[in-house]
Amino acid sequence: MNAEFEARLAALGTRMADVQESFILGSGHGGQKLQKTSSCVRLRHRPTGVEVRSQQERSQAANRIRAWTELCEKLEARRRLLAAAAQEERERAQRRTRQKSRGQKARMIESKKHRAAVKAHRGRPRDE
């Protein structure tokens, strides 16, 4: 079990030592079994602050596997989001700095000439 999650975390550039694992009492429905055993698993990735809790199963081992899977999925989704944002920023910078087409330049010059003509009619009121 450990090797699989270790490989997934290594692909993300994270170590298992960066994850704090704790076993706590569950909450909610379940009665005596829930209040007596620490079957709820909480994983916290310290560098990013991503936290996962799992208490869906009765077994601590099953909850542990479920929590590690969920943590890996959350970290992968976070990485995909960051990569998409970086790609979007690169594309935005490219669009900002690319050269204008001939048509765009012509329209821009026409607009400036029109604006200059409008402003040329301004001035101080003349005395008559």
Buried (B, 14 or more C-beta within 10 A) or exposed (E): EEEEBBEBBEEEEBEEEEBEEEBEEBEEEEEEEBEEBBBBBBBBBEEEEBEBBBBEBEEBEBBBBBBBBBBBEBBBEBBEEEEEEEEEEEEEEEEEEEEEEEEEEEEEEEEEEEEEEEEEEEEEEEEE
